[in-house]
Amino acid sequence: MGLIGGIMGNASNVSAEDARKKLGSVILDTEDIDLAFKLVRDLIVFTDKRLIIVDKQGMTGKKTTYNSLPYKSISRFSVETSGHFDLDAELNIFISSAAEPAVSLQFTKDKHIETIQQALALAVLGK
């Protein structure tokens, strides 16, 4: 992914090995990484047990939030595709019966939102 692509919010694939290094002690030794994407500074990781979303915050990105969502707790998700005037695509993930999404991710005219949506459907609905 080039600098412009990263600034524009386009996701890019990350190898399982690189994702494991970036997650450090957050990921279990017994957990396998199925798919990983980088979205600007953030990271979206699908393991065989859960979805991990790494949210880098602040100017330096030193402050980090790790959202761990076991697939069994994800009740639904929605994908809003981009249009002519609204260039952002959005993925919302809901937990249990919550009215508001637990996680909301923004993409800019990005083909990877379809791949991420399919991986999420596969994980939540069962392989």
Backbone as CSV, one residue per row, in Angstrom:
resi,resn,N_x,N_y,N_z,CA_x,CA_y,CA_z,C_x,C_y,C_z
1,MET,0.850,-1.176,0.000,0.000,0.000,0.000,0.888,1.228,0.000
2,GLY,0.603,2.157,-0.878,1.366,3.383,-0.935,0.895,4.371,0.114
3,LEU,1.647,5.434,0.294,1.316,6.455,1.280,-0.044,7.077,0.997
4,ILE,-0.317,7.407,-0.257,-1.594,8.023,-0.607,-2.739,7.063,-0.304
5,GLY,-2.582,5.781,-0.647,-3.606,4.782,-0.348,-3.862,4.686,1.138
6,GLY,-2.820,4.743,1.946,-2.966,4.676,3.398,-3.684,5.883,3.955
7,ILE,-3.336,7.059,3.445,-3.983,8.283,3.905,-5.458,8.283,3.516
8,MET,-5.784,7.737,2.379,-7.154,7.729,1.891,-8.012,6.656,2.554
9,GLY,-7.449,5.816,3.408,-8.254,4.856,4.153,-8.392,3.517,3.470
10,ASN,-7.574,3.231,2.489,-7.651,1.950,1.813,-6.965,0.880,2.633
11,ALA,-7.609,-0.268,2.728,-7.036,-1.379,3.480,-6.058,-2.133,2.600
12,SER,-5.084,-2.761,3.220,-4.151,-3.609,2.497,-3.924,-4.881,3.297
13,ASN,-3.618,-5.945,2.591,-3.377,-7.227,3.250,-2.111,-7.164,4.095
14,VAL,-2.140,-7.890,5.201,-0.987,-8.031,6.077,-0.758,-9.522,6.257
15,SER,0.484,-9.948,6.220,0.770,-11.375,6.405,0.458,-11.778,7.844
16,ALA,0.171,-13.057,8.029,-0.121,-13.583,9.364,1.065,-13.361,10.298
17,GLU,2.255,-13.518,9.770,3.472,-13.337,10.581,3.607,-11.889,11.055
18,ASP,3.386,-10.926,10.155,3.467,-9.512,10.533,2.375,-9.144,11.528
19,ALA,1.173,-9.663,11.316,0.065,-9.386,12.233,0.378,-9.926,13.626
20,ARG,0.937,-11.129,13.687,1.283,-11.729,14.983,2.315,-10.874,15.713
21,LYS,3.283,-10.342,14.976,4.302,-9.470,15.587,3.665,-8.194,16.132
22,LYS,2.748,-7.611,15.358,2.109,-6.366,15.777,1.181,-6.571,16.975
23,LEU,0.590,-7.751,17.090,-0.327,-8.027,18.194,0.400,-8.369,19.492
24,GLY,1.601,-8.894,19.376,2.385,-9.220,20.570,1.663,-10.173,21.493
25,SER,1.538,-9.793,22.759,0.940,-10.672,23.768,-0.591,-10.691,23.705
26,VAL,-1.196,-9.896,22.838,-2.662,-9.879,22.722,-3.166,-11.185,22.118
27,ILE,-2.390,-11.767,21.231,-2.814,-13.008,20.578,-2.236,-14.216,21.313
28,LEU,-3.023,-15.259,21.430,-2.591,-16.480,22.104,-1.694,-17.307,21.188
29,ASP,-0.791,-18.071,21.784,0.074,-18.955,20.994,-0.744,-20.005,20.247
30,THR,-1.888,-20.381,20.812,-2.734,-21.420,20.215,-3.706,-20.871,19.169
31,GLU,-3.670,-19.561,18.946,-4.591,-18.915,18.011,-3.947,-18.811,16.627
32,ASP,-4.697,-19.172,15.598,-4.222,-19.059,14.228,-4.819,-17.824,13.567
33,ILE,-4.007,-17.083,12.830,-4.482,-15.909,12.096,-4.908,-16.370,10.709
34,ASP,-6.180,-16.115,10.385,-6.722,-16.494,9.076,-6.543,-15.392,8.046
35,LEU,-6.710,-14.138,8.472,-6.697,-13.008,7.547,-6.391,-11.743,8.338
36,ALA,-5.637,-10.822,7.750,-5.325,-9.562,8.429,-5.238,-8.429,7.410
37,PHE,-5.722,-7.257,7.831,-5.691,-6.067,6.998,-5.193,-4.890,7.814
38,LYS,-4.486,-3.988,7.140,-4.069,-2.740,7.758,-4.925,-1.642,7.144
39,LEU,-5.456,-0.778,7.985,-6.285,0.345,7.560,-5.673,1.600,8.149
40,VAL,-4.902,2.325,7.357,-4.080,3.456,7.788,-3.165,2.960,8.909
41,ARG,-3.422,3.317,10.178,-2.587,2.831,11.286,-3.234,1.674,12.016
42,ASP,-4.502,1.422,11.750,-5.243,0.379,12.462,-5.025,-0.986,11.827
43,LEU,-5.430,-2.019,12.549,-5.238,-3.395,12.093,-6.521,-4.177,12.358
44,ILE,-6.949,-4.959,11.374,-8.125,-5.824,11.494,-7.628,-7.247,11.315
45,VAL,-7.807,-8.088,12.344,-7.262,-9.443,12.319,-8.362,-10.466,12.586
46,PHE,-8.496,-11.420,11.671,-9.418,-12.535,11.847,-8.599,-13.734,12.292
47,THR,-8.873,-14.243,13.494,-8.216,-15.463,13.954,-9.232,-16.602,13.863
48,ASP,-8.822,-17.783,14.261,-9.761,-18.906,14.257,-10.754,-18.814,15.418
49,LYS,-10.554,-17.854,16.348,-11.415,-17.736,17.523,-12.161,-16.406,17.642
50,ARG,-11.590,-15.330,17.081,-12.152,-14.000,17.304,-11.685,-13.003,16.245
51,LEU,-12.313,-11.847,16.300,-11.920,-10.708,15.478,-11.204,-9.729,16.403
52,ILE,-10.016,-9.304,16.019,-9.246,-8.350,16.819,-9.086,-7.086,15.980
53,ILE,-9.495,-5.957,16.557,-9.349,-4.679,15.872,-8.432,-3.806,16.711
54,VAL,-7.325,-3.404,16.122,-6.326,-2.588,16.803,-6.514,-1.148,16.351
55,ASP,-6.788,-0.276,17.299,-7.061,1.133,17.023,-5.940,1.984,17.603
56,LYS,-5.073,2.492,16.732,-3.986,3.386,17.156,-4.562,4.783,17.302
57,GLN,-4.249,5.449,18.409,-4.830,6.755,18.689,-3.760,7.805,18.914
58,GLY,-4.164,9.045,18.788,-3.263,10.163,19.057,-2.311,10.429,17.905
59,MET,-1.568,11.495,18.045,-0.631,11.918,16.998,0.481,10.895,16.776
60,THR,0.980,10.327,17.859,2.106,9.403,17.738,1.659,7.961,17.538
61,GLY,0.408,7.648,17.861,-0.084,6.279,17.733,0.390,5.364,18.845
62,LYS,0.953,5.944,19.914,1.421,5.109,21.027,0.265,4.556,21.844
63,LYS,-0.808,5.343,21.966,-1.978,4.866,22.695,-2.753,3.937,21.759
64,THR,-3.017,2.723,22.227,-3.635,1.711,21.390,-4.773,1.027,22.121
65,THR,-5.899,0.854,21.418,-7.018,0.087,21.946,-7.106,-1.214,21.163
66,TYR,-7.209,-2.328,21.884,-7.367,-3.642,21.267,-8.794,-4.121,21.532
67,ASN,-9.621,-4.160,20.484,-10.981,-4.679,20.601,-10.961,-6.149,20.222
68,SER,-11.359,-7.000,21.141,-11.412,-8.434,20.914,-12.873,-8.856,20.892
69,LEU,-13.331,-9.325,19.744,-14.724,-9.701,19.573,-14.817,-11.186,19.230
70,PRO,-15.154,-12.022,20.211,-15.368,-13.442,19.895,-16.502,-13.549,18.873
71,TYR,-16.336,-14.405,17.882,-17.336,-14.511,16.822,-18.727,-14.818,17.361
72,LYS,-18.793,-15.618,18.431,-20.105,-15.999,18.965,-20.848,-14.813,19.576
73,SER,-20.140,-13.722,19.911,-20.804,-12.560,20.495,-21.269,-11.545,19.452
74,ILE,-20.847,-11.714,18.196,-21.273,-10.803,17.132,-22.651,-11.241,16.658
75,SER,-23.642,-10.381,16.878,-25.010,-10.749,16.520,-25.355,-10.365,15.091
76,ARG,-24.779,-9.261,14.613,-25.040,-8.832,13.240,-23.989,-7.820,12.822
77,PHE,-23.958,-7.539,11.520,-23.074,-6.505,11.002,-23.707,-5.921,9.758
78,SER,-23.315,-4.710,9.423,-23.846,-4.064,8.233,-22.703,-3.460,7.433
79,VAL,-22.869,-3.453,6.122,-21.908,-2.842,5.223,-22.646,-1.784,4.420
80,GLU,-22.133,-0.577,4.444,-22.684,0.503,3.630,-21.644,0.818,2.570
81,THR,-21.999,0.608,1.315,-21.047,0.836,0.235,-20.983,2.314,-0.119
82,SER,-19.935,2.689,-0.821,-19.771,4.082,-1.228,-20.648,4.369,-2.440
83,GLY,-20.949,5.654,-2.650,-21.760,6.078,-3.783,-21.051,7.161,-4.568
84,HIS,-21.802,7.871,-5.395,-21.214,8.940,-6.211,-20.688,10.093,-5.363
85,PHE,-21.515,10.565,-4.439,-21.132,11.729,-3.647,-20.580,11.353,-2.278
86,ASP,-20.992,10.213,-1.767,-20.491,9.717,-0.487,-19.431,8.667,-0.805
87,LEU,-18.174,9.037,-0.694,-17.088,8.164,-1.119,-16.683,7.136,-0.079
88,ASP,-17.216,7.271,1.143,-16.834,6.349,2.208,-17.735,5.128,2.240
89,ALA,-17.126,3.980,2.429,-17.851,2.750,2.725,-17.677,2.512,4.219
90,GLU,-18.650,1.848,4.836,-18.603,1.685,6.284,-19.017,0.272,6.673
91,LEU,-18.305,-0.278,7.641,-18.628,-1.582,8.212,-18.964,-1.374,9.684
92,ASN,-20.162,-1.796,10.096,-20.594,-1.707,11.488,-20.778,-3.108,12.045
93,ILE,-20.245,-3.345,13.246,-20.350,-4.649,13.898,-21.102,-4.462,15.211
94,PHE,-22.157,-5.259,15.391,-23.017,-5.165,16.568,-22.804,-6.382,17.472
95,ILE,-22.856,-6.149,18.768,-22.712,-7.194,19.766,-24.070,-7.426,20.428
96,SER,-24.449,-8.685,20.567,-25.713,-9.079,21.204,-26.870,-8.239,20.704
97,SER,-27.628,-7.639,21.609,-28.804,-6.875,21.194,-28.564,-5.367,21.277
98,ALA,-27.327,-4.948,21.198,-27.001,-3.521,21.283,-27.586,-2.760,20.095
99,ALA,-28.102,-1.571,20.369,-28.683,-0.741,19.318,-27.603,-0.035,18.504
100,GLU,-26.498,0.278,19.142,-25.385,0.960,18.477,-24.275,-0.033,18.176
101,PRO,-23.546,0.179,17.079,-22.454,-0.746,16.762,-21.332,-0.685,17.792
102,ALA,-20.762,-1.837,18.087,-19.609,-1.907,18.990,-18.370,-1.386,18.281
103,VAL,-18.314,-1.618,16.970,-17.180,-1.187,16.155,-17.715,-0.630,14.847
104,SER,-17.151,0.485,14.415,-17.498,1.079,13.132,-16.208,1.420,12.400
105,LEU,-16.031,0.868,11.207,-14.810,1.090,10.432,-15.153,1.799,9.125
106,GLN,-14.334,2.778,8.739,-14.535,3.550,7.519,-13.532,3.117,6.449
107,PHE,-14.019,2.993,5.228,-13.181,2.661,4.085,-13.463,3.670,2.979
108,THR,-12.489,3.918,2.121,-12.681,4.818,1.007,-12.614,4.018,-0.285
109,LYS,-13.752,3.889,-0.960,-13.832,3.177,-2.247,-12.836,2.031,-2.286
110,ASP,-13.076,1.049,-1.489,-12.070,0.033,-1.272,-12.620,-1.352,-1.557
111,LYS,-11.928,-2.104,-2.374,-12.362,-3.461,-2.701,-12.248,-4.391,-1.496
112,HIS,-11.418,-4.068,-0.521,-11.198,-4.951,0.620,-12.392,-5.020,1.565
113,ILE,-13.287,-4.043,1.529,-14.458,-4.107,2.411,-15.292,-5.339,2.071
114,GLU,-15.325,-5.734,0.809,-16.064,-6.937,0.418,-15.393,-8.188,0.974
115,THR,-14.078,-8.244,0.902,-13.330,-9.381,1.438,-13.503,-9.464,2.945
116,ILE,-13.436,-8.316,3.624,-13.596,-8.283,5.075,-15.010,-8.704,5.460
117,GLN,-16.006,-8.229,4.713,-17.400,-8.600,4.980,-17.606,-10.091,4.783
118,GLN,-17.011,-10.677,3.739,-17.153,-12.112,3.506,-16.448,-12.926,4.595
119,ALA,-15.276,-12.478,5.027,-14.559,-13.178,6.099,-15.358,-13.103,7.405
120,LEU,-15.976,-11.960,7.661,-16.791,-11.814,8.862,-18.020,-12.709,8.789
121,ALA,-18.658,-12.764,7.647,-19.833,-13.635,7.473,-19.449,-15.088,7.693
122,LEU,-18.336,-15.499,7.146,-17.861,-16.868,7.296,-17.587,-17.189,8.763
123,ALA,-16.936,-16.251,9.447,-16.583,-16.475,10.860,-17.804,-16.495,11.759
124,VAL,-18.742,-15.577,11.529,-19.918,-15.473,12.399,-20.921,-16.586,12.111
125,LEU,-21.112,-16.903,10.845,-22.111,-17.912,10.467,-21.569,-19.331,10.525
126,GLY,-20.280,-19.462,10.720,-19.649,-20.780,10.798,-18.997,-21.159,9.499
127,LYS,-17.888,-21.828,9.602,-17.099,-22.186,8.415,-17.645,-23.389,7.730
